[in-house]
Amino acid sequence: MDIKKTQDEINRLDQIQAWNHNFELPNGLTTSRAEQISHGKNLVKYERISKIFDNLNINDMKVLDMGCNEGFFSIKMEERGADVTGIDIDSRRIEKAKFIKDLIRPDSSIQYKNIDIYSDKVKELDEFDLCLCLGFIHRIPDPFTAISILASKADIIIFEWKALKFGSHDESFAFFSTKDIDEKDFYGTEYWLLSYKALERILTRSGFKNFYRVDDPSQRRAILVAGKVDHEIFSNKDKISHRNKIRTLLSHSKRFVTVIWKIITGKINA
């Protein structure tokens, strides 16, 4: 590896579009030095997702990495013996994914494709044993159609998304994001924030019947494994971290107190 040449290429790609995934490369090189604390960061996310990979035993599975971004999870799954296809609508992310693959896994069989989930090209893809869908479902304008498409391609899907947590996990809520369109990273724009139950209800209409939840209420990121078929992972009890009752009360009452105040002040009259 030519260290200077590699660093120059990392920098060039970063100038075009900031790196999202933090790859720890040989000779101390890295793609992103952003602090890995948030559950949305790839190294933190992998700590949570890897346990699910263990339970599913993805060795020899044919896997679709939906919204693969720069390919971190595609590589991790191939290292575990999976046959991986990664697709993303953003050609700049795909360019970086291919660069990383050539750099650290030159003999890799991962296929990266620049595809929009709503395009006819998705229909041409093979069927898969598993679909990985991380940081994706809250960044698309029509999650119902997208989920229906994914359901036609895989019998088990792992979702990780910025979830709606205004109330109980068993309330079927969908909330349209108040954030503006991301001008710097259009495909990073937020659209619908779904509660656990909302996502499960959508999946049920596409034939999914088994669900396994993993959640930390102190974070916005939720994880759901959904299956049309039976698997031992669905016999596990949901893994939900619980806050103490005082913090839970304060968290859930804040929204309702705000609504009451708006009624009193006349800002809400219907």
N, C-alpha and C positions, 0 to 999 in steps of 0.2 A: 504494500500500500504506500503510495506517494502521499505523505502526510500533508504537505503544502497544497498539492493539487486537490486532495480531498477536501481540505478546509476551504479552499477557494470555491469549490462547487457547492459546499454547504452554504457558504455565504451568498453565492449567486442566487441559489434557490430561495434563500431567506429574503433577499431583496425583492424578488418577484412576489412572494407571499410568505409571511412569517410561518415558521415551523410550528406545528401543533403538537406532534408526538415527540417525546424526548427519547432519542436513541442514544444509548451509551455505547460508543464505538471504540475500536482498538486505539491504542496510543493516546488515550485520554480525550479523544474527540467526542463531541456531543452535538446534537442538532438544536437543542433548546435547553437553556439553563433556568427556565421558569420553575419556581418553587413547586414541588410536587406535594401539595397539601389537599387541595380540593378533590372531591371524589370524581370530578370531571377530568382530572389529569390521568394520562395513560398508565403511568407506573402505579399510582394509587388504585386505579380502576382494575388493573391486572391482578392485584392482590385479592380483590373481591371475586373477580371472574374466574381466576385459576381454580378455586375450590369447586366451582361448578363444572369446569372442564374435567376435574378429577372424578367427580360423581358420574358424569356422562360417559367417561372413558372414550374420548374422541379419536383415539388411534384407529386408523383405517376409515374414518368417517369422511364422506364427501361434504365439504362445508362451503357455504356461501357467506362471505363477509360483506354484508350490505352496508354501504357507506363506509368503506374500508379506510378512508382518509389516507394517511401516509404509510399504512401497511403494518403497523406495530403488531396488531393482534393477528393478522394473517400469518406473520412470521412465527409468532408464539404458537399458533395452532399447528403449523407445519412441523415445528420442532417436536410437537407431541404426536406426530405421525398422521396428521390429517391431510387430505387432498383438498387444497384451498383455491377458490376463485374469489377475488376481491373486486368489487365494482364501486365506482364513485362517480357522481355527476361532474365533479370538479377536475378538469384535466391537469391542473397544477398539482393537486394532491397525488394524482396517479403518476405524474412525472417523478415526484419525490419518492413515491413507493417503489418505483422501478429502480431508481438510483440506489436506494438503500438495499434492495434485494441483490442487485449486482455487486454491491460493495461487501456485504457480509454473508450472503448466501448465493454465490455465483452459480451453484448447481441446483438452485431451487426450481421447483416445478409450479410455483404459484403463478396463476394467471391474473393479471390486473387488467381491467377493462373500464374504459370511460363510458359509462352508461347511465342514463336517466331512468329511474325506476318506473316512470310513467310512459316510457317509450316502448315501441314494439320489440326492441332488441332484448328486453327482459324475457319476453315470451319465448325467445329462441334459446335461452339458457336451459341446461339440463335440470333435472330434479336433484335435490340434495337431501342428505340425511339430517343436516342441521343448518340453520341460518343464524348468524350472529348479527345482531342489530343494536349497536352501541351508539349512544349520543345522536340518534338519527330521527326517532319518531316525533320529537318536538321541533324538528327543523324542516318539516315538510308541510305544505299547505293543505293536503288532503290525506290524513292518516288512514281513513277508512279504506279508500281505494288501494293505497300502498300496502296495507296489511292484507287485504284480499289477494293482492298479487304475490306477496311473500308466502301466504298460506298455500298457494298453488305450487310452490317450489320446494317446501320443506314441511315435514311433520313435527319437527321440534324447532322452536325459535327462542333464542335468548335475547330479551330486551333489556336495555339499560337506558334510562331517559330522565330528563328533568321533569319530575312528576308534580302534579297538583296535590298539595297537602293541606287544603283549607279545613278538612274535616276528617272523618273516619275513612280508613282505606276501603270500606265497604259502601261508600257513597259514590255513585256513578256520575262524576263531574268532569266536564271539559271546559277549559278556560282559555280564551284567546289572549295571547301575550300582549301586554301593554308596550312592549319594546318596539322601537322603530326598525325599519329595514336596515340591516347592517351594510352600510355603503362600502366598507373596506373588504368585507367577506360576505358577499350576498348569500352564499349557501350556508352561512352560519346564522342566518336570520331565524329568530324564534317565531313559531306559529301557535300550535295548540299544545297546552299543558294538560295531560290526562291524568286522572286518578287511577289507582290500581284497578278499581272496579270498572271504570269506563273502558280501559284497555282490554280487560278480560271479557266484557260484554261484546266488544267489537270482534274479538277473537272467537268467541262462542258462535257467532253468526257465520264464521268461516270453518266451523267444524272442530275447533279446539275444545277439549273437555278437561284437561289436566293442567293445574297451575301450581307453581312453587315460587313464593315471594321471599326476597331478601331485602331488608330495608333498615336504614339508620335514620330515625326521625330528625336528627340534628342536621342532616344533609338534604339537599333537594333531589339528589340522584336516587332512583329506585331501580331494582332489578326484578325481572319476572321471567321465569322459564315457563313456556307454554307448549303443550303437546297434544297432538291429535291421537297419538299412540301412548300406550302404557310404558312407563319406564320407572325403575326403582327410585329415581330422584323425586318422583311425585308422591312417594310414600313418606318422605321426610316432612317433619313439621316446619312450617314457615320460620325463617330466621329473621326475627324482628327485634331490633334493639329498642329498649324502652327507656324513656326519660322518666324522671320522678313526677309525681302527680301534680306538684305545684307548677313546674315548667310546662307540663302538658296543658294544664288549665290556662295559664297565661298565653300560651301559643294559640290555642283555639278560641279564646275569648276576645283576643285583640280585634279580629275581623268583625265580630258581632257588635262590640262596643263602638267601633267606627261607624257601622251602619246605623246604630241607634242615635249617635251624635248627629249624623247627617239628616235623619228624620226630624230630630228636635230643631235643628237649625234651618230646616226647610229645603235642604239640598236634595232630598228624596221625598217625593210626594205621591208615589204610586206603588 
